[in-house]
């Protein structure tokens, strides 16, 4: 039970406007809120080169001549954020407020030791360090729910990632896999949605599928509100996701869906995404999409995965252990 007489932790959250990054930060904050009183101040940085250059100069000048300490005027117990464009603002304010800096995902090699705590997924194969905490997958906003609709399924499609050359995006290949799912599971009502990385050609094909399939509806991600996909995870017994979408895969696993992985065309024989998917399948947290054919219900590991909760407890364990009692 939370002791509300304890002074709330003051947290500064730095966001970059990218949903996948923000969900990691917000997931940890939501989990912290369940453990102890907190207050959060939010700041959004623009994920553009000019902003990165400006912050780089501010950080370098601060290292050379000293930072303008603001801790006497306003202090924070923790500063947290996710994504490369948040790293320098976090570190600048770490120095200004003389506080602890936390991030998710692997920072640039020359910055990683500057953070007090980094939550890094195991598929990044990090070297053991005191300031690293290894997660199975990225923390997120999903909440485990076992009370689902057995006739409801969710299909989420990723797309092109300019930074990642591990796979080739082939619209026709993906569409054929999705058609298989719909044909072989006719009594399940499938909700199909795109993502910010989905090419327009793929989205148009998904829309066409939903127009002639009796058991499918298509929702373009642009037309959905914040929290829409989390509600879909909570309700859907099945969730099929393309293999490039690691964040969405872990969101579905966390929500307790029966997760089917739709393969993509890997350019490299071995890469971190494949390793992560292999782990999920070995632990029976996910299956290949074709295992769901003809409405089979594979026996999966139904032990809840809650990486946001693990991360929140690690924050308190390191700096505020009395709040875990």
For each residue, the residues with C-beta under 8 A, 3 or more apart:
1:
2: 34 35 36 37
3: 6 36 37
4: 37
5:
6: 3 36 37 323
7: 37
8: 36 37 38 39
9: 32 36 37 38 39 77 78 320 323
10: 38 39 41 75 76 77 78
11: 29 32 38 39 40 41 76 77 78 79 80
12: 40 41 43 76 78 79 80 93 97
13: 25 26 29 40 41 42 43 79 80 81
14: 42 43 44 45 79 80 81 86 89 90 93
15: 21 22 25 42 43 44 45 81 86
16: 21 22 44 45 46 47 81 82 83 85 86
17: 22 44 46 47
18: 21 22 47 83
19: 22 23 196
20: 23 24 138 247
21: 15 16 18 24 25 81 82 83 86 104 105
22: 15 16 17 18 19 25 26 82
23: 19 20 26 27 140 141 247 251
24: 20 21 27 28 82 104 105 119 138 139 140 247
25: 13 15 21 22 28 29 80 81 82 104
26: 13 22 23 29 30 141
27: 23 24 30 31 139 140 141 142 307 308 311
28: 24 25 31 32 80 104 119 139 308 311 312 315
29: 11 13 25 26 32 33 38 40 80
30: 26 27 33 34 141 308
31: 27 28 34 35 139 306 308 309 311 312 313
32: 9 11 28 29 35 36 38 312 315 316
33: 29 30 36 37 38
34: 2 30 31 309 312
35: 2 31 32 312 313 316 323 324
36: 2 3 6 8 9 32 33 316 320 323
37: 2 3 4 6 7 8 9 33
38: 8 9 10 11 29 32 33
39: 8 9 10 11
40: 11 12 13 29
41: 10 11 12 13 76
42: 13 14 15
43: 12 13 14 15 89
44: 14 15 16 17
45: 14 15 16 51 55 85 86 89
46: 16 17 51 85
47: 16 17 18 51 83 85
48: 51 52 85
49: 52 53
50: 53 54
51: 45 46 47 48 54 55 85
52: 48 49 55 56 84 85 88
53: 49 50 56 57
54: 50 51 57 58
55: 45 51 52 58 59 88 89 92
56: 52 53 59 60 88
57: 53 54 60 61
58: 54 55 61 62 88 92
59: 55 56 62 63 88 91 92
60: 56 57 63 64
61: 57 58 64 65
62: 58 59 65 66 67 68 92 95
63: 59 60
64: 60 61
65: 61 62
66: 62
67: 62 92 95 96
68: 62 96
69: 72 95 96 97 98
70: 73 74 96 97
71: 74 75 96 97 98 99
72: 69 75
73: 70
74: 70 71 97
75: 10 71 72 97 98 99
76: 10 11 12 41 79 93 97 99
77: 9 10 11 99 100 319 320
78: 9 10 11 12 99 100 102 315 319
79: 11 12 13 14 76 90 93 94 97 99 100 101 102
80: 11 12 13 14 25 28 29 90 101 102 103
81: 13 14 15 16 21 25 86 87 89 90 102 103
82: 16 21 22 24 25 86 103 104 105
83: 16 18 21 47 86 87 105
84: 52 87 107 108
85: 16 45 46 47 48 51 52 88 89
86: 14 15 16 21 45 81 82 83 89 90 103
87: 81 83 84 90 91 103 107 108 111 115
88: 52 55 56 58 59 85 91 92 111
89: 14 43 45 55 81 85 86 92 93
90: 14 79 80 81 86 87 93 94 101 102 103 115
91: 59 87 88 94 95 101 111 114 115
92: 55 58 59 62 67 88 89 95 96
93: 12 14 76 79 89 90 96 97 99 101
94: 79 90 91 97 98 99 100 101 114 116
95: 62 67 69 91 92 98
96: 67 68 69 70 71 92 93
97: 12 69 70 71 74 75 76 79 93 94
98: 69 71 75 94 95
99: 71 75 76 77 78 79 93 94
100: 77 78 79 94 116 117 319
101: 79 80 90 91 93 94 114 115 116 117
102: 78 79 80 81 90 115 116 117 118 119 315
103: 80 81 82 86 87 90 107 115 117 118 119
104: 21 24 25 28 82 118 119 120 138 139 311
105: 21 24 82 83 119 120 121 124 138
106: 112 118 120 124 126
107: 84 87 103 111 112 114 115 118
108: 84 87 111 112
109: 112
110:
111: 87 88 91 107 108 114 115
112: 106 107 108 109 115 118 129 131 132
113: 129 131
114: 91 94 101 107 111
115: 87 90 91 101 102 103 107 111 112 118 131
116: 94 100 101 102 131 318
117: 100 101 102 103 131 132 133 314 315 318
118: 102 103 104 106 107 112 115 131 132 133
119: 24 28 102 103 104 105 133 135 139 311 314
120: 104 105 106 124 126 132 133 134 135
121: 105 124 134 135 136 137 138 246 276
122: 125 126 134 135 136 276 279
123: 137 246 272 273 275 276 279
124: 105 106 120 121 272
125: 122 272
126: 106 120 122 129 132 134
127:
128: 132
129: 112 113 126 132
130:
131: 112 113 115 116 117 118
132: 112 117 118 120 126 128 129
133: 117 118 119 120 311 314
134: 120 121 122 126
135: 119 120 121 122 138 139 307 310 311
136: 121 122 250 279 305 307
137: 121 123 246 249 250 253 276 305 307
138: 20 24 104 105 121 135 246 247 250 307
139: 24 27 28 31 104 119 135 307 308 310 311
140: 23 24 27 247 250 251 254 307 308
141: 23 26 27 30 230 251 308
142: 27 230 233 234 251 252 254 255
143: 230 234 254 255
144: 254 255 256 304 305 306
145: 148 233 234 255 256
146: 256 302
147:
148: 145 152 234 235 236 237 256 257
149: 152 235 236 237
150: 237
151: 187 188 189 237
152: 148 149 188 189 191 235 236 237 238
153: 181 185 188 189 190 191 236 237 238 239 240
154: 190 191 193 232 233 236 238 239 240 252 257
155: 178 181 190 191 192 193 216 239 240 241 262
156: 192 193 195 229 239 240 241 242 245 248 252
157: 174 178 192 193 194 195 198 202 206 241 242 245 262
158: 161 195 197 198 241 242 244 245 248 264
159: 169 194 195 196 197 198 199 202 242 244
160: 169 197 199
161: 158 164 197 244
162:
163:
164: 161 167 244
165: 267
166: 266 267 268 271 272 273
167: 164 243 244 264 265 266 267 271 273
168: 264 265 266 267
169: 159 160 174 199 202 244 264 265
170: 173 174 264 265
171: 174 175 199 201 202 205
172: 175 176
173: 170 176 177 264 265
174: 157 169 170 171 177 178 202 242 262 264
175: 171 172 178 179 202 205 206 209
176: 172 173 179 180
177: 173 174 180 181 262 263 289
178: 155 157 174 175 181 182 192 206 209 240 262
179: 175 176 182 183 209
180: 176 177 183 184 289 290 293
181: 153 155 177 178 184 185 190 240 260 262 289 292 293
182: 178 179 185 186 190 209 213 215 216
183: 179 180 186
184: 180 181 292 293 294 295
185: 153 181 182 188 190 215 238 292 293 294 295
186: 182 183 214 215
187: 151 215 295
188: 151 152 153 185 215 238 295
189: 151 152 153 215 216 217
190: 153 154 155 181 182 185 213 215 216 217
191: 152 153 154 155 216 217 219 232 236
192: 155 156 157 178 206 209 210 216 217 218 219
193: 154 155 156 157 218 219 220 221 224 229 232
194: 157 159 198 202 203 206 220 221
195: 156 157 158 159 198 221 245 248
196: 19 159 221
197: 158 159 160 161 244
198: 157 158 159 194 195 202 203 206 221
199: 159 160 169 171 202 203
200: 203 204
201: 171 204 205
202: 157 159 169 171 174 175 194 198 199 205 206
203: 194 198 199 200 206 207 220
204: 200 201 207 208
205: 171 175 201 202 208 209
206: 157 175 178 192 194 198 202 203 209 210 218
207: 203 204 210 211 218 220
208: 204 205 211 212
209: 175 178 179 182 192 205 206 212 213 216 218
210: 192 206 207 213 216 217 218
211: 207 208 218
212: 208 209
213: 182 190 209 210 216
214: 186
215: 182 185 186 187 188 189 190
216: 155 182 189 190 191 192 209 210 213
217: 189 190 191 192 210
218: 192 193 206 207 209 210 211
219: 191 192 193 223 224 228
220: 193 194 203 207 223 224
221: 193 194 195 196 198 224
222:
223: 219 220
224: 193 219 220 221 228 229
225: 228
226:
227: 230 231
228: 219 224 225 231 232
229: 156 193 224 232 233 248 251
230: 141 142 143 227 233 234 251 255
231: 227 228 234 235
232: 154 191 193 228 229 235 236
233: 142 145 154 229 230 236 239 251 252 254 255 257
234: 142 143 145 148 230 231 255
235: 148 149 152 231 232
236: 148 149 152 153 154 191 232 233 239 257
237: 148 149 150 151 152 153 257 258
238: 152 153 154 185 188 257 258 260 292
239: 153 154 155 156 233 236 252 255 257 258 259 260
240: 153 154 155 156 178 181 259 260 261 262 289 292
241: 155 156 157 158 245 248 249 252 259 260 261 262
242: 156 157 158 159 174 245 261 262 264
243: 167 249 261 262 263 264 273 274 277
244: 158 159 161 164 167 169 197 264 273
245: 156 157 158 195 241 242 248 249
246: 121 123 137 138 249 250 273 276
247: 20 23 24 138 140 250 251
248: 156 158 195 229 241 245 251 252
249: 137 241 243 245 246 252 253 259 261 277 280 286
250: 136 137 138 140 246 247 253 254 305 307
251: 23 140 141 142 229 230 233 247 248 254 255
252: 142 154 156 233 239 241 248 249 255 257 259
253: 137 249 250 256 257 259 280 285 286 305
254: 140 142 143 144 233 250 251 304 305 306 307 308
255: 142 143 144 145 230 233 234 239 251 252
256: 144 145 146 148 253 302 304
257: 148 154 233 236 237 238 239 252 253
258: 237 238 239 287 292 297 298 300
259: 239 240 241 249 252 253 280 285 286 287 300
260: 181 238 239 240 241 286 287 288 289 290 291 292
261: 240 241 242 243 249 277 280 281 286 287 288 289
262: 155 157 174 177 178 181 240 241 242 243 289
263: 177 243 288 289
264: 158 167 168 169 170 173 174 242 243 244
265: 167 168 169 170 173
266: 166 167 168 269 271 273 274
267: 165 166 167 168
268: 166 271
269: 266
270: 274 275
271: 166 167 266 268 274 275
272: 123 124 125 166 275 276
273: 123 166 167 243 244 246 266 276 277
274: 243 266 270 271 277 278
275: 123 270 271 272 278 279
276: 121 122 123 137 246 272 273 279 280
277: 243 249 261 273 274 280 281 286
278: 274 275 281 282
279: 122 123 136 275 276 282 283
280: 249 253 259 261 276 277 283 285 286
281: 261 277 278 284 285 286 287 288
282: 278 279
283: 279 280 301
284: 281 287 298 299 300 301
285: 253 259 280 281 300 301 305
286: 249 253 259 260 261 277 280 281 300
287: 258 259 260 261 281 284 291 292 298 300
288: 260 261 263 281 291
289: 177 180 181 240 260 261 262 263 292
290: 180 260 293
291: 260 287 288 296 298
292: 181 184 185 238 240 258 260 287 289 295 296 298
293: 180 181 184 185 290 296
294: 184 185
295: 184 185 187 188 292
296: 291 292 293
297: 258
298: 258 284 287 291 292
299: 284
300: 258 259 284 285 286 287
301: 283 284 285
302: 146 256
303:
304: 144 254 256
305: 136 137 144 250 253 254 285
306: 31 144 254 309 310
307: 27 135 136 137 138 139 140 250 254 310 311
308: 27 28 30 31 139 140 141 254 311 312
309: 31 34 306 312 313
310: 135 139 306 307 313 314
311: 27 28 31 104 119 133 135 139 307 308 314 315
312: 28 31 32 34 35 308 309 315 316
313: 31 35 309 310 316 317 324
314: 117 119 133 310 311 317 318
315: 28 32 78 102 117 311 312 318 319 320
316: 32 35 36 312 313 319 320 321 323 324
317: 313 314 321 324
318: 116 117 314 315 321
319: 77 78 100 315 316
320: 9 36 77 315 316 323 324
321: 316 317 318 324 325
322: 325
323: 6 9 35 36 316 320
324: 35 313 316 317 320 321
325: 321 322
